[in-house]
Amino acid sequence: MIVQKDILEDAYGPGEYDPALYEYARIAECVNGFENVRDTHLAQFHAQGFLAIQHAYSTAQVAAAMAAVKALIAGDNRAFRGVQFERGIAQEVKRSAGHAREMLVRKLTRFVGLDPRLDVFGEDPRLLDILTRIMGEPPALFANQAMLKPPGIGREKPWHQDHAYFNLPMHTCIVSAWVALDPADPENGCMHVIPESHRDGPVVHFKRRDWQICDTDVARHRIAAVALQPGGVLLWHGRLHHGSPANRSNRRRRALQLHYIPASVETIATEERLAVYGSEGKDVVC
Ligand SMILES: O=C(O)CCC(=O)C(=O)O
């Protein structure tokens, strides 16, 4: 992340990419509500590497979360320093205020613990029950961010595996939960996944438009786009290949992202992670 006086910018800026990287073969099917998640859906999670659930959270919870996000951006919590803008627009950020400034924000880092209206999402017993059933033990929250991908300027998040970012043992069953606050679809940069790619093991990541899988290693013909209504949640395995195109629409695409690990897991050294996921020292090119 880049710090310019009081303005925190995203670590990576917008980059040109081939739109074919997000040409999807299908829109992913969804379960309707946490209460309808059966063991067959959990088996599907293990087989496919993801599970999408519509109407998991209520309209009231989503509205409260959006108000809480707005308040954090407005600076209502003076201790919060996690507002991160899209990169390269610092002058515009300095000139803007209120709603216009809000529309330039890419990410809120570590929102959990700041506002009960946001904490309810990650603490929901129905979510925790599903995570426990997937992991075989109680989950612990490892990382969290609000991903706001603003209209027109919200950059792509290139294809990657979450495990490549986290210093966790290679066997760890990481599960990420991504909650849509706005309708999320291919036009405003919804999540795209490669079903079953979590079975391919760790993939070397490169610093290109982001810390990412090489574009030529993306299994383009297998892409599923995950369109969600507000309150819908996508769960995915930490080794699933996933990414999201830029938001070229005039609509917002706000989401809360929570990464869970089995409570018993302990962290490893960065070198150990990069020995697997990093490209340096390996005879590979991108
Ligand atoms: O919200 C997005 O567009 C991308 C989220 C994601 O995949 C990540 O941060 O790991």
The ligand as an SDF file (V2000), in Angstrom:
LIG
                    3D

 10  9  0  0  0  0  0  0  0  0999 V2000
  -13.6120   -8.2810   -4.3430 O   0  0  0  0  0  0  0  0  0  0  0  0
  -12.9460   -8.5810   -5.3170 C   0  0  0  0  0  0  0  0  0  0  0  0
  -13.2010   -8.1510   -6.4450 O   0  0  0  0  0  0  0  0  0  0  0  0
  -11.7660   -9.5020   -5.2190 C   0  0  0  0  0  0  0  0  0  0  0  0
  -11.6370  -10.1290   -3.8790 C   0  0  0  0  0  0  0  0  0  0  0  0
  -10.5380  -11.1550   -3.8330 C   0  0  0  0  0  0  0  0  0  0  0  0
  -10.5110  -12.0910   -4.5560 O   0  0  0  0  0  0  0  0  0  0  0  0
   -9.4740  -11.0170   -2.8820 C   0  0  0  0  0  0  0  0  0  0  0  0
   -9.2720   -9.9360   -2.3330 O   0  0  0  0  0  0  0  0  0  0  0  0
   -8.7800  -12.0340   -2.6540 O   0  0  0  0  0  0  0  0  0  0  0  0
  1  2  2  0
  2  3  1  0
  2  4  1  0
  4  5  1  0
  5  6  1  0
  6  7  2  0
  6  8  1  0
  8  9  2  0
  8 10  1  0
M  END
$$$$
